[in-house]
Amino acid sequence: WTNPDRPIADLDELRTRARAVLAQNDKGTMVTAAPNLYPHQWSWDAAFVATGLSTVGVPRALAELDHLLAAQWDSGMIPHIVFADEVQLRGAGLRGAGYFPGVDRWRTERASPAGVKSSGICQPPVHATLVRRIVERATSRGGEDGRLAEDFARRTLPQWIRWHEWMRRARASDRSGLVTIYHGWESGMDNSPRFDGPYSRVHPGDLEPFVRTDTRIVEDASQRPSDEEYARYLWLVQQMADVRFDDARLPGAVDFQVKDVFMSAAFAAANEDLAVLAERFGHSDEVTRLREWSAEFREGVDAAVDPATGLARDRDLLTGEWISLPTIAGFAPLLSTADPALRAAQLVLIEGPEWAGDPRLAFPLPPSTSTTSPLLRPREYWRGPVWPVMTWYIAEAMRRHGDGGRYARWREASIAQLMEGHFGEYYEPFTGEPLGSYHQSWTAAVALEWLD
Ligand code: 9YW
């Protein structure tokens, strides 16, 4: 059954069609991030996809996370892409070579576990937060689902803890409470204007030639990063591969080093969630350490707020400068802060006229760049469109902080946006047009979360 792209009539149909998107993208042990554009497993997508899948069936949701965990490096890092094998892809009628850069460009064969093909960088550590959600959903249902989820939590906790240990050790040992990234891809918000400054100082040297494939799939290339941006992305990959992704050598080798405030807030929240799981599933000796990390990153994020704008900032480590730009990452404290005044101020901002409250918007949802900023590019990837997965992730953080009313309002607007039926990767904020890839897995997953 092929998902039709016609508008959706009601919530039952939304559920059926979202499930069909995930079923179509399911290659057995992994759901590809999108049917053609992204025919592999992405780290943070897998976590969102798993929570969506858990509304349908817990065993399949857990298998998705197991597949990701099987790619965890000895260091503890969970790679940002786990490449599908060719057989799986051909069976599903996909060309594996269709995604660029493929595993060859990464040169990770010695660093990743035997038999696993992966990239060599990470993505935001949202996993523990979503594992907690899945486990709580399953155990509240009880029965076989509950038992499976408990077993999963017990069995995999040491791996999630190693992932967090890696993040703290390899990316934040300076105790700043802020995580360092060595590539914009690590942030998950690839070409956000927040990285324009740092990227302007990346000058590709002797770069292996390359041919992009993404612009063959998304035919309107203006919705994707430019070739110049891609050259810089690949240059950084080459710099990291040249030092074999050795954590200790990255600071001396890579031309892009940024403290990522949004990733740091995700990490603060995830440490608290992991502490809750550790307490419940037999790792109580880890709880204190995890809560200390949660506090460290919560404070790091709070301290990154620009008093002039009320938005949290990234910091370019190579120039020492704060990056104060109006992007969605500025709302990082909504994921993590324990300061009621900061939370209240951020809520006023995000629902105000420069963000979700701009009356020109098709739906009252926060775009990836402020609608009043000259940096806004409403059709271009992370430079302006509304990303449904971000909407849900931020709303879910609000709900967890007791703000059920706001969650309900965002839910209503997000569902209204999705009823056009394409399950777009991102949406034009003023017209509601679906952009990027259609049938994007994490978009379908958050639709299922809204409906649960
Ligand atoms: C790419 C899969 C990924 C997301 C990222 C998003 C995009 C991949 O797609 O990056 O090749 O550009 O930026 O957050 O995980 O959905």
Residues whose N, C-alpha, C, O or C-beta is under 5 A from the ligand:
A	BS01	9YW	A33 Y38 W42 D45 G188 M189 D190
